[in-house]
C-alpha cells in the first residue's frame, strides 16, 4: 500500500472512530495511533490524558497521553499533531521543537511539584502530574513521543537525547511515513538494529551452532555483563519478545536470587545462571586478525528467554551501582528469516520458557480461539439496519494490519464494496474483545489496568474454558460478543454527550457502567438475563436500555471521581477491587421498561445448548477436512518420525496406518479429531510444525 493511500485510510479510520464514539477527531487520532504504537511494541498500556495549560515562566504545556513501562522504568509522554488534510503537510523542525517543549515543560513542572497543586483534582492532567511527582525516583528514562499525520521534514536529521530534570530523555517523532514503514514491515513493528561494536569494540566472539539447517542459523556467545546491561539500558523492554514482556510485567520486581549473586558472588554468576536465548532476523559477522568469528551487528534482536536476568543486571548497575566486570552471560542467538519470524519466534519463546512459570496466557496471542473467531467473523452477516439495503460484517482482526492488508490488492470498486461490507467502525482487535467481555464479566478494575494486562486476564479465562469445552466458542458466542461490543461502544457515546461529563476517565466510566449494568441484571432480573440476541438482531440498543445505562453512568462517574482516602490518582483508584466494591454498592434500580429487554434463563440455555451441539458437528467436519488436506505424504512422514522416536502406542499406530492409507480409506470425523491430537502431541515432542 502506497503512503498516500495509507494516510487516507488512517484519516478515514480516525473519522469513523470519532463518529462512532461521539468524540473529537484529535482524540480519535490519539486512540488509533496509540493502538498502532502498541502493535509496534513502542508502548504497552497507553492511558489517554488530554491536558492544555500554562506552566512555569508562562510557558505553554500540553500532553495527550502516557504509558509506564513496569519493566524498565520508562515513562512515555505522548503528544499529537493531527491535520486531517487531503494533502500531506510537512512537519518542520520549528514545529517539532515547539511540541516537545510543551511536553518537556509539563514533565519538569510535574516532577518539581509545581503543577498538580494548580490543576482541578478530577482531571487526568492532575492525576498524571501528581503521578510523576510521586514516582520521580522510580522513573529511569523519559520517552517523549510526537504522533502526527504529517511528513517529517528532510531537514530534521536526528533528535539527540537530553537530560530533563536529571533523567535521560529520548525524543521520537512518529510521522505518517514511520507508521507506514511499520505497517509494511513483515514483522509489523519497527526493527531494532544493535551495533555490538558500540558496546564491545570488536563485537562478540562466537561459535557457529547450526549444522545443515536451512530454517535458521544459530550462534553461541558469552557476553560481558556490562554489555548486556548497557544494551538493555539503551533499548529497554523493546528488546523483550512480547510473551516475555507480558510475563515480566505481571510478575514485576527483580529476581532476588539473581540480584544477590550480582552483588555478593559475581564470579559465580556464569555458573549459577542459565543465560539468555535470543533471536534476530539477520546478523553481521566478521573475523578478527586470528580468524575468530565475531558478531558485530544484529537486526531486530529479541530476548525470548532470560528477560529477568537482563533486567536484573541493568537495574543492579543503575540502582545498586554494582560492578559487573566479573559477570558473564551465555547467549544462544538464532537467526530467523523475516518471512518465518512471525511463526517461529513465538514458538522458540514458548519452548525456551517451558521450564519457567510462564502461563499459557502469555502465549495466547496465537491460540486457536482467535482463528475460530476470525473464521466466524468472515462468514457471519450482521442484519441490515437503519434502512440500509445491505448486510454487513464485523471484522475480527486476528493479526495486526489484517483489515488494511485485505484491501491492498483490490481495485477501487472492489475496495468500496469491501468497506460497505466491513465498515471501519465494525473492526475489533484482540484487546477490544478482552475489554468488552471482561466488563460484562464484572471485572472493570481489570479492564482499567490497561489493554495488555486486561488481555492477559481475558487470555487466562478463555484458555481454561477452551480446554474444558471449546465448542462453547461458536457462532452464538460470536453474536453475543458483538452485542457486548455494541453495548460498550454505545455507552462510550452516551457518556461523551452528558452534561456532567467534564472530560477524562471515559474509558473507566464505560467499563464500570457496563459491569454495574450486568451486575444489576443478575441481581434484579428475576430469573432473566439480557437478551443479547435481540441486540445483535437490532444492531443497536433500545431507548430503555440507553436510559438505564445513562442513569448508571452518572452514578458511576461520581464514585470513580471521588476516590477513597489514600488514593490521589483516579486512574490508580479505578484499578483496585475496592473501587468496584464501591460501585456495586450504588443504589440504582432496574427500570420497569427494562424487563421487556430480558429473556428467561431457560430460553437462553436452550439457544446456547443448540449452538454447542452445532459447533461439535462443525469441529468434526473441520478436523476431517484438515486431516485430508495434510495428505498421505504428511502422515507417512509423521508416522516414520514417531516410530523412530518410539513415542507411539498400539492405538496410535492403528490411526496412523489409517491416515497413511488415504485416499483409499478416509478417517471418519472422530478418528480425525484423534489424529489431530496426535499431530499436536508429536509437534510438542519435536516434529516440525505444520498448519
Number of C-alpha atoms within 10 A of each C-alpha: 14 9 16 15 12 18 23 17 14 21 22 14 20 25 21 18 23 20 15 17 21 18 16 13 20 18 18 22 26 25 19 17 19 24 20 20 19 17 19 20 18 17 21 24 19 24 24 22 25 19 20 14 15 14 19 13 7 8 12 17 22 26 27 22 23 23 20 18 20 18 23 22 17 21 22 22 27 27 24 22 18 16 16 21 12 10 11 16 14 14 20 15 15 9 12 16 11 13 21 23 17 20 21 21 22 29 25 20 19 24 21 15 16 16 23 21 12 10 16 11 17 19 19 24 27 23 20 25 24 23 18 23 19 14 10 16 11 13 17 19 22 23 18 23 22 21 22 24 27 22 17 21 14 10 9 12 9 9 11 9 13 13 11 15 14 10 14 15 21 17 17 17 21 19 19 20 18 18 25 19 14 19 22 16 13 14 18 19 21 20 17 15 16 20 18 20 13 14 18 14 10 15 22 23 19 20 16 12 12 15 9 7 8 8 11 16 21 19 18 18 17 17 21 18 25 21 21 20 24 17 18 21 20 12 14 20 27 22 23 26 21 20 23 25 23 21 19 21 16 13 14 11 13 17 13 10 11 20 19 13 17 24 18 11 14 22 16 14 21 17 12 13 16 14 20 21 21 25 27 26 23 17 21 13 15 16 14 12 7 6 8 11 17 20 21 22 21 21 17 22 24 26 25 27 28 20 24 21 21 26 24 23 28 26 21 20 20 14 10 13 11 17 16 21 12 15 19 22 21 18 20 20 25 24 24 21 15 16 11 14 18 14 12 18 20 19 16 17 22 21 13 16 18 13 8 10 9 17 16 17 21 22 21 19 19 14 15 13 18 18 15 15 20 18 14 20 22 13 13 16 15 19 14 15 14 8 6 9 7 12 14 19 22 24 25 23 20 20 16 17 15 13 18 14 13 11 16 14 10 13 10 10 8 12 15 13 13 16 14 14 18 19 16 20 18 18 16 18 15 19 18 17 18 22 26 24 21 22 26 23 14 20 23 30 25 24 28 26 20 19 21 19 19 22 26 24 18 24 23 16 13 19 17 13 14 15 9 10 11 18 21 19 18 23 22 20 16 19 21 19 20 25 24 22 20 20 23 24 19 20 24 22 18 18 25 19 14 12 8 11 16 13 14 19 22 19 19 21 28 28 29 31 30 27 25 27 24 18 16 17 20 14 14 13 19 12 13 19 21 21 17 22 18 17 20 21 14 16 18 18 18 14 11 16 18 17 16 19 21 18 15 25 27 17 16 24 21 14 19 22 19 16 20 14 7 7 12 17 21 23 22 16 22 26 19 15 14 14 21 23 11 14 21 18 9 13 9 14 13 15 12 8 13 18 18 10 17 18 18 14 16 12 12 16 11 11 13 17 15 11 18 21 14 15 19 16 13 15 18 17 16 14 23 21 15 16 24 17 10 13 15 18 13 15 22 16 12 20 23 12 16 22 12 10 12 9 13 17 10 8 8 15 14 12 17 23 14 19 27 22 16 16 12 8 11 16 23 15 19 13 19 23 20 15 23 15 13 18 21 14 13 20 14 12 12 11 15 10 13 9 4
